């Protein structure tokens, strides 16, 4: 396919080539981008470098020779700006319907007149074609936030306007503050027994449905009579003001905690890389000192004289070869070939390992928690509760030689030993059954009849329904805890823990509907995704278990022991702002 080229001059007098995109070229580009999204080349709305490379290769194979990454980026920006303009004008607007045949939004004349009167920029789209809108909608609709709480970058960076902020208490003041509950700091492994509860014969027994654990982000609870003393006639209005203020503060606190956690991880990564660099530098200095001493000793031997005459023979000294990665790192015990060591040095040496978490199941076996029953139905209890030390260097070595052959087995070569984990081996390793629906990270099968809007609506609290929210603070308590288990243990990721991504909604929907998932298959796919896309390395505890089962000697390896921050239990509730109310 031929491309039209224009030549434009810039201010310096040089010339640059411009590519004129045709409708058919746009169609090929959009189809290629959608195909690469389905294959996991776009992560959290951003294209990977390999993703752009794959798109360019697809365009070249389709006959668009000469297209480069910069052309794809520029055209994507133009198409996305056009789609954004149309989407903001007509997306979700009552009375308008997209016609695939005419390539226009259609509506009654009166509806068009009202829209043009409200937004004059919509007039041109009543006659102009909107080509490929359906493809652009599929490609970018999930990246476009909507709703009353959407903020632009300028809104986020601008300081808040507090000049008009006030809380009118009227003539009523509260002179009593109810006692705050005293929560223990220690995260005991065995939870306390619930307080005795005396009930009459006609009172139903406590169940997880009628005695819920309450969250500070909007879970209602019963207050004591002491806390409601001297409640004036205008207290309902005051409660509404404070409820709104509390919701906004909780969102700010959640964002700050995410930032602090990310900053802490970055500090740990920088510290590990600095220590590695210091070790390498110290080893190089030591070798240089040995080489200098050797050269000085050889020089003295050559200059010794024999009977007043300078010796004509000396010891020739060949300088040592440049220090290689196998000498500096000394990882020969891990790899059988130099090529493996070079791959490790280039792609995995110093790559951060995700700090693993283990679920403390006894804590959640109390009233108010129901999410763990869904996990038990998936037979995940042993996997979620594995409590083992982990070895960061061995995790990196593990991913260096990780492969999935066509038969679907997990193949690893480490310390000169080859491992093939077949379907039955997963039961011995983590009591995981190789059975159920095989899902791939980042893809949603069409046969699942998944409705994202309905699925998300079922997880939201009542006070935020109808809003386009993407933060875990808006979820119901059990859905929030299920999401926490997902992003930290089942499918660990290194950032954006508080965001509810489309993949999160789909997987939580599957778990809540008791769809049996083939977890060994999903874990292997997630391993390969993180390995090939330069992401943080997950499943450190699971890798320790694999090495133990296959008889690796870990005695001389540097282990990281699990601390309180590695456990998902009582202290996690405090970090998530989920507290006890009335003993529950």
C-alpha positions, 0 to 999 in steps of 0.5 A: 500500500502506498503512502502519500508523503509531504515535505515541510521545512522547519525554521532551520531550513532543513526538511522533514517528511510528513506521513498522510494517513488515509482511512484505510491506513487508520483502519489497519492501525486501529485493528493492530492496536486492539489486537496488541491490547488483547495480547497484553502489550498495554499495561494500565492504559500505557503501551510498552516499548515492545507493544509499539514495536509489535504494532509497527511490525504489524503495519509493515506486514500489512504493506505500510512500509516505512512506518515507525514508532513516532508515526504511530504515536503521532497518529494515535494522539490525533485519533484519540483527540478526535475520539475524545471530542466526539465521546465527550459530546455524545457518549452516554447522551440520551437521544443519540445513537451511533449508526455503524452504516452512516458513521454518524450519531443519529437523533431527532431534529429537536434533540440535535437542535438542543444539543447544538444550542448547548454545545455549538461544537457539535454542529459539525458532527451532524454532517461530518463522518466519524470513521472507525468510532466503534474501534476507537471506543473499544480501544480507549473507552476504558481509559476515559474516566467520567462522572462528577468527581473527575479531575484534570491534571490542572485540578489535581495540581491546583491548591484547594480553595478553602475560602468558602469552606465552613460547617454551620453548627447553628445554636447546637453544640456537642459537649460530649465526645463518645469514647473511642475504641481501644484497638490493640497494636499487636497483630496476634496470630490467634484472634480474641473470642467474640464477646458473649452475646445473650439472646432470647429464644425468638432472636435469630443467631448471629450470622455474617449477614446480620453482624457485619464488621464495619468500615470507616469508609461508609459502613453504618453501625449502631451507636450507643445511647451515650454517643447520642446525648443532647442531639439537637433538631439540626443534628441531621444536617450536621451529620450530613456535613460531617459525613461528606467531610469524612468521605473526602478525608478518607479518599485523601488518606487512601491516596496518601497511603498509596503514595507512601507505600510506593515511595517505601518500595522505591526506597527499598529498590534504590537501597538494594541497587546501591548495595549491589553497585557498591559490592561490584565496585569493591570487587573491581577495586580489589582485583585492580589492587591485586593486579597492581601488586603483581605488576610491581613485583614483576617490575622489581624482578626485571630490574635486578642486576647480576654481577653489575650488569642488568639482567637481559631476561625478565619474566613476561607478565600478560595483563589480566583479561577485562573483568567479566560479569561471571567474575564480578558476580560469581554466580556460576553456581546458579547457571550452566552457561555464560549466555544464561549469566549474560541474560541475568545481568542484562534483564534480571540483576537488580530487578525488584522482587514484590514483597510477598504476603501470607493470609492469616486465615484464623483472624478472618474466621469470625463474624462479619467476614464472608470473602474468605468463603469464596476463596475456600470454594476455589480451594485456595486456603493452602496457597494463600496461607503459605508462610516461608522465607524467600530468597530475592537472588534465587527469585531473579535466577528463577525468572531468568531461565523460566519457560512454558513449553507447548505442553503447558508445563512450567520449565526452569533450569537453576543451579544446573538442575532442570525442573518440569512442573506438570499438572499433578505436581501443583497439588504437591507444591501448593495444593492447587488443582489444575482444573477449571476455566483457563484465563489469561491476564488482561483478556476477558473471554466473550463466552463468560457473558460478563457485564462490567457495569453490573459487576461493578455496581454489585460491589459498590457501597450504596452511597457511591452507586451511580458514580464512576469510581475506580478506588477500592475505598468505594467497595463494600467491605468484603469486596474490598478485602477480596480485592486486597487478596487479589492484588497482593497474593493471587495476582501480585503487582508492584503498584496501583493497589488502590485502583480497581482495574477492569481485569480486577472487576472481571476476576472478582466477578468470577470468584463471586459467581463461583466460577472455578478458575485454573489457578496454576495456569493463571499463575504461570501466565502471570509469571511470564507476563511479568518476566517479559514486560520488565515488571516487578517479580511476583510469587517469591514464597511460591518459588521458595516452596518449588525449590524446597520440593525439588530438593535445592539446598537453601542453607547457604542462601541469604533469606528474607524472613517474614515480618508483620508487614508480610501478613494479611491479618489484623494489622492490615485492617488498621491500614485499610481503615476497617475498625471494630464497631460495638465489638464486631 
